[in-house]
Amino acid sequence: MMNDILPDLLEEMVYLLKQQGADPLEAKLRAARIESVCDCGDENCASFATATEVKVANYVELQSMEGQVIIDLNANDEICFIEVLGRPDVKYLLEEYYVAQT
């Protein structure tokens, strides 16, 4: 679960969703699982998939204080990918978790 690996990011995203009037996504975000981490190789990227198949049909860009955070939605308005750029704190936590898993 995303809450197990990135609890602070999750709470920040929930807060920002409420600020932007996108409250209905909160339950979906809280239930999100990290399926895979982006392997684009960009040092600033800490993005991850929350579905096994990522087909983006829409998105919600959150107005974060640091970096960029974008929630990608599929055609059924399910969260399929979370783009996180310019957030070394998130990148560090993802790397720590996935290195420990190997």
mmCIF file of the C-alpha atoms, coordinates in Angstrom:
data_MODEL
# 
_entry.id   MODEL 
# 
loop_
_atom_site.group_PDB 
_atom_site.id 
_atom_site.type_symbol 
_atom_site.label_atom_id 
_atom_site.label_alt_id 
_atom_site.label_comp_id 
_atom_site.label_asym_id 
_atom_site.label_entity_id 
_atom_site.label_seq_id 
_atom_site.pdbx_PDB_ins_code 
_atom_site.Cartn_x 
_atom_site.Cartn_y 
_atom_site.Cartn_z 
_atom_site.occupancy 
_atom_site.B_iso_or_equiv 
_atom_site.pdbx_formal_charge 
_atom_site.auth_seq_id 
_atom_site.auth_comp_id 
_atom_site.auth_asym_id 
_atom_site.auth_atom_id 
_atom_site.pdbx_PDB_model_num 
ATOM 1   C CA . MET A 1 1   ? 0.000   0.000  0.000   1.00 0.00 ? 1   MET A CA 1 
ATOM 2   C CA . MET A 1 2   ? 1.104   3.507  -0.704  1.00 0.00 ? 2   MET A CA 1 
ATOM 3   C CA . ASN A 1 3   ? 0.443   4.403  2.930   1.00 0.00 ? 3   ASN A CA 1 
ATOM 4   C CA . ASP A 1 4   ? 3.055   1.875  4.090   1.00 0.00 ? 4   ASP A CA 1 
ATOM 5   C CA . ILE A 1 5   ? 5.840   3.329  1.947   1.00 0.00 ? 5   ILE A CA 1 
ATOM 6   C CA . LEU A 1 6   ? 4.941   7.002  1.466   1.00 0.00 ? 6   LEU A CA 1 
ATOM 7   C CA . PRO A 1 7   ? 2.594   8.046  4.300   1.00 0.00 ? 7   PRO A CA 1 
ATOM 8   C CA . ASP A 1 8   ? 3.655   11.706 4.288   1.00 0.00 ? 8   ASP A CA 1 
ATOM 9   C CA . LEU A 1 9   ? 3.209   12.028 0.527   1.00 0.00 ? 9   LEU A CA 1 
ATOM 10  C CA . LEU A 1 10  ? -0.190  10.356 0.790   1.00 0.00 ? 10  LEU A CA 1 
ATOM 11  C CA . GLU A 1 11  ? -1.405  12.809 3.435   1.00 0.00 ? 11  GLU A CA 1 
ATOM 12  C CA . GLU A 1 12  ? -0.012  15.754 1.467   1.00 0.00 ? 12  GLU A CA 1 
ATOM 13  C CA . MET A 1 13  ? -1.830  14.545 -1.652  1.00 0.00 ? 13  MET A CA 1 
ATOM 14  C CA . VAL A 1 14  ? -5.118  14.061 0.255   1.00 0.00 ? 14  VAL A CA 1 
ATOM 15  C CA . TYR A 1 15  ? -4.830  17.605 1.625   1.00 0.00 ? 15  TYR A CA 1 
ATOM 16  C CA . LEU A 1 16  ? -4.123  19.018 -1.840  1.00 0.00 ? 16  LEU A CA 1 
ATOM 17  C CA . LEU A 1 17  ? -7.016  17.061 -3.366  1.00 0.00 ? 17  LEU A CA 1 
ATOM 18  C CA . LYS A 1 18  ? -9.380  18.602 -0.816  1.00 0.00 ? 18  LYS A CA 1 
ATOM 19  C CA . GLN A 1 19  ? -7.994  22.076 -1.525  1.00 0.00 ? 19  GLN A CA 1 
ATOM 20  C CA . GLN A 1 20  ? -8.706  21.591 -5.225  1.00 0.00 ? 20  GLN A CA 1 
ATOM 21  C CA . GLY A 1 21  ? -12.177 20.125 -4.726  1.00 0.00 ? 21  GLY A CA 1 
ATOM 22  C CA . ALA A 1 22  ? -11.186 16.655 -5.938  1.00 0.00 ? 22  ALA A CA 1 
ATOM 23  C CA . ASP A 1 23  ? -12.235 14.939 -2.684  1.00 0.00 ? 23  ASP A CA 1 
ATOM 24  C CA . PRO A 1 24  ? -13.823 11.921 -4.444  1.00 0.00 ? 24  PRO A CA 1 
ATOM 25  C CA . LEU A 1 25  ? -10.324 10.655 -5.302  1.00 0.00 ? 25  LEU A CA 1 
ATOM 26  C CA . GLU A 1 26  ? -9.321  10.437 -1.631  1.00 0.00 ? 26  GLU A CA 1 
ATOM 27  C CA . ALA A 1 27  ? -10.645 6.910  -1.043  1.00 0.00 ? 27  ALA A CA 1 
ATOM 28  C CA . LYS A 1 28  ? -9.021  5.669  -4.260  1.00 0.00 ? 28  LYS A CA 1 
ATOM 29  C CA . LEU A 1 29  ? -5.735  7.296  -3.305  1.00 0.00 ? 29  LEU A CA 1 
ATOM 30  C CA . ARG A 1 30  ? -5.781  5.777  0.196   1.00 0.00 ? 30  ARG A CA 1 
ATOM 31  C CA . ALA A 1 31  ? -6.406  2.324  -1.325  1.00 0.00 ? 31  ALA A CA 1 
ATOM 32  C CA . ALA A 1 32  ? -3.656  2.690  -3.950  1.00 0.00 ? 32  ALA A CA 1 
ATOM 33  C CA . ARG A 1 33  ? -0.888  0.109  -4.153  1.00 0.00 ? 33  ARG A CA 1 
ATOM 34  C CA . ILE A 1 34  ? 2.483   0.800  -5.695  1.00 0.00 ? 34  ILE A CA 1 
ATOM 35  C CA . GLU A 1 35  ? 2.749   -1.754 -8.499  1.00 0.00 ? 35  GLU A CA 1 
ATOM 36  C CA . SER A 1 36  ? 6.038   -0.561 -9.992  1.00 0.00 ? 36  SER A CA 1 
ATOM 37  C CA . VAL A 1 37  ? 8.451   2.354  -9.919  1.00 0.00 ? 37  VAL A CA 1 
ATOM 38  C CA . CYS A 1 38  ? 9.160   4.377  -13.039 1.00 0.00 ? 38  CYS A CA 1 
ATOM 39  C CA . ASP A 1 39  ? 12.383  3.294  -14.717 1.00 0.00 ? 39  ASP A CA 1 
ATOM 40  C CA . CYS A 1 40  ? 12.869  6.338  -16.978 1.00 0.00 ? 40  CYS A CA 1 
ATOM 41  C CA . GLY A 1 41  ? 16.281  7.024  -15.417 1.00 0.00 ? 41  GLY A CA 1 
ATOM 42  C CA . ASP A 1 42  ? 15.613  10.736 -14.776 1.00 0.00 ? 42  ASP A CA 1 
ATOM 43  C CA . GLU A 1 43  ? 17.286  11.719 -11.483 1.00 0.00 ? 43  GLU A CA 1 
ATOM 44  C CA . ASN A 1 44  ? 14.338  13.984 -10.629 1.00 0.00 ? 44  ASN A CA 1 
ATOM 45  C CA . CYS A 1 45  ? 11.702  11.292 -11.180 1.00 0.00 ? 45  CYS A CA 1 
ATOM 46  C CA . ALA A 1 46  ? 10.059  9.434  -8.301  1.00 0.00 ? 46  ALA A CA 1 
ATOM 47  C CA . SER A 1 47  ? 6.947   8.406  -10.226 1.00 0.00 ? 47  SER A CA 1 
ATOM 48  C CA . PHE A 1 48  ? 5.180   5.078  -9.825  1.00 0.00 ? 48  PHE A CA 1 
ATOM 49  C CA . ALA A 1 49  ? 2.371   2.973  -11.250 1.00 0.00 ? 49  ALA A CA 1 
ATOM 50  C CA . THR A 1 50  ? -0.616  2.072  -9.115  1.00 0.00 ? 50  THR A CA 1 
ATOM 51  C CA . ALA A 1 51  ? -2.108  -0.310 -11.678 1.00 0.00 ? 51  ALA A CA 1 
ATOM 52  C CA . THR A 1 52  ? -0.627  -3.157 -13.691 1.00 0.00 ? 52  THR A CA 1 
ATOM 53  C CA . GLU A 1 53  ? -1.766  -1.473 -16.916 1.00 0.00 ? 53  GLU A CA 1 
ATOM 54  C CA . VAL A 1 54  ? -1.209  2.253  -17.316 1.00 0.00 ? 54  VAL A CA 1 
ATOM 55  C CA . LYS A 1 55  ? -3.410  3.931  -19.928 1.00 0.00 ? 55  LYS A CA 1 
ATOM 56  C CA . VAL A 1 56  ? -3.880  7.573  -19.026 1.00 0.00 ? 56  VAL A CA 1 
ATOM 57  C CA . ALA A 1 57  ? -7.153  9.204  -20.056 1.00 0.00 ? 57  ALA A CA 1 
ATOM 58  C CA . ASN A 1 58  ? -7.197  12.144 -17.633 1.00 0.00 ? 58  ASN A CA 1 
ATOM 59  C CA . TYR A 1 59  ? -5.133  13.657 -14.848 1.00 0.00 ? 59  TYR A CA 1 
ATOM 60  C CA . VAL A 1 60  ? -5.260  15.873 -11.774 1.00 0.00 ? 60  VAL A CA 1 
ATOM 61  C CA . GLU A 1 61  ? -2.265  18.130 -11.226 1.00 0.00 ? 61  GLU A CA 1 
ATOM 62  C CA . LEU A 1 62  ? -1.819  18.948 -7.561  1.00 0.00 ? 62  LEU A CA 1 
ATOM 63  C CA . GLN A 1 63  ? -0.492  22.336 -6.479  1.00 0.00 ? 63  GLN A CA 1 
ATOM 64  C CA . SER A 1 64  ? 2.301   21.031 -4.262  1.00 0.00 ? 64  SER A CA 1 
ATOM 65  C CA . MET A 1 65  ? 4.740   23.324 -2.489  1.00 0.00 ? 65  MET A CA 1 
ATOM 66  C CA . GLU A 1 66  ? 7.705   21.245 -3.654  1.00 0.00 ? 66  GLU A CA 1 
ATOM 67  C CA . GLY A 1 67  ? 8.158   19.584 -7.029  1.00 0.00 ? 67  GLY A CA 1 
ATOM 68  C CA . GLN A 1 68  ? 5.338   18.353 -9.240  1.00 0.00 ? 68  GLN A CA 1 
ATOM 69  C CA . VAL A 1 69  ? 2.708   15.786 -8.294  1.00 0.00 ? 69  VAL A CA 1 
ATOM 70  C CA . ILE A 1 70  ? 0.213   14.591 -10.897 1.00 0.00 ? 70  ILE A CA 1 
ATOM 71  C CA . ILE A 1 71  ? -2.384  11.849 -10.483 1.00 0.00 ? 71  ILE A CA 1 
ATOM 72  C CA . ASP A 1 72  ? -3.025  10.025 -13.765 1.00 0.00 ? 72  ASP A CA 1 
ATOM 73  C CA . LEU A 1 73  ? -6.436  8.416  -14.252 1.00 0.00 ? 73  LEU A CA 1 
ATOM 74  C CA . ASN A 1 74  ? -7.527  5.740  -16.709 1.00 0.00 ? 74  ASN A CA 1 
ATOM 75  C CA . ALA A 1 75  ? -10.789 5.770  -18.691 1.00 0.00 ? 75  ALA A CA 1 
ATOM 76  C CA . ASN A 1 76  ? -12.687 4.460  -15.627 1.00 0.00 ? 76  ASN A CA 1 
ATOM 77  C CA . ASP A 1 77  ? -11.325 7.315  -13.470 1.00 0.00 ? 77  ASP A CA 1 
ATOM 78  C CA . GLU A 1 78  ? -9.186  4.863  -11.503 1.00 0.00 ? 78  GLU A CA 1 
ATOM 79  C CA . ILE A 1 79  ? -5.729  6.016  -10.426 1.00 0.00 ? 79  ILE A CA 1 
ATOM 80  C CA . CYS A 1 80  ? -3.184  4.252  -12.630 1.00 0.00 ? 80  CYS A CA 1 
ATOM 81  C CA . PHE A 1 81  ? 0.012   6.292  -12.224 1.00 0.00 ? 81  PHE A CA 1 
ATOM 82  C CA . ILE A 1 82  ? 1.342   9.007  -9.937  1.00 0.00 ? 82  ILE A CA 1 
ATOM 83  C CA . GLU A 1 83  ? 3.916   11.351 -11.419 1.00 0.00 ? 83  GLU A CA 1 
ATOM 84  C CA . VAL A 1 84  ? 6.303   12.767 -8.827  1.00 0.00 ? 84  VAL A CA 1 
ATOM 85  C CA . LEU A 1 85  ? 9.069   15.059 -10.063 1.00 0.00 ? 85  LEU A CA 1 
ATOM 86  C CA . GLY A 1 86  ? 11.599  17.085 -8.111  1.00 0.00 ? 86  GLY A CA 1 
ATOM 87  C CA . ARG A 1 87  ? 10.956  15.313 -4.810  1.00 0.00 ? 87  ARG A CA 1 
ATOM 88  C CA . PRO A 1 88  ? 14.197  13.699 -3.593  1.00 0.00 ? 88  PRO A CA 1 
ATOM 89  C CA . ASP A 1 89  ? 12.476  12.722 -0.317  1.00 0.00 ? 89  ASP A CA 1 
ATOM 90  C CA . VAL A 1 90  ? 10.010  10.521 -2.208  1.00 0.00 ? 90  VAL A CA 1 
ATOM 91  C CA . LYS A 1 91  ? 12.709  9.092  -4.483  1.00 0.00 ? 91  LYS A CA 1 
ATOM 92  C CA . TYR A 1 92  ? 14.801  8.141  -1.455  1.00 0.00 ? 92  TYR A CA 1 
ATOM 93  C CA . LEU A 1 93  ? 11.921  6.334  0.275   1.00 0.00 ? 93  LEU A CA 1 
ATOM 94  C CA . LEU A 1 94  ? 10.961  4.430  -2.883  1.00 0.00 ? 94  LEU A CA 1 
ATOM 95  C CA . GLU A 1 95  ? 14.553  3.355  -3.477  1.00 0.00 ? 95  GLU A CA 1 
ATOM 96  C CA . GLU A 1 96  ? 15.003  2.290  0.156   1.00 0.00 ? 96  GLU A CA 1 
ATOM 97  C CA . TYR A 1 97  ? 11.830  0.203  0.056   1.00 0.00 ? 97  TYR A CA 1 
ATOM 98  C CA . TYR A 1 98  ? 12.543  -1.496 -3.253  1.00 0.00 ? 98  TYR A CA 1 
ATOM 99  C CA . VAL A 1 99  ? 16.224  -2.171 -2.470  1.00 0.00 ? 99  VAL A CA 1 
ATOM 100 C CA . ALA A 1 100 ? 15.102  -3.852 0.767   1.00 0.00 ? 100 ALA A CA 1 
ATOM 101 C CA . GLN A 1 101 ? 12.707  -6.055 -1.249  1.00 0.00 ? 101 GLN A CA 1 
ATOM 102 C CA . THR A 1 102 ? 15.470  -7.477 -3.450  1.00 0.00 ? 102 THR A CA 1 
# 
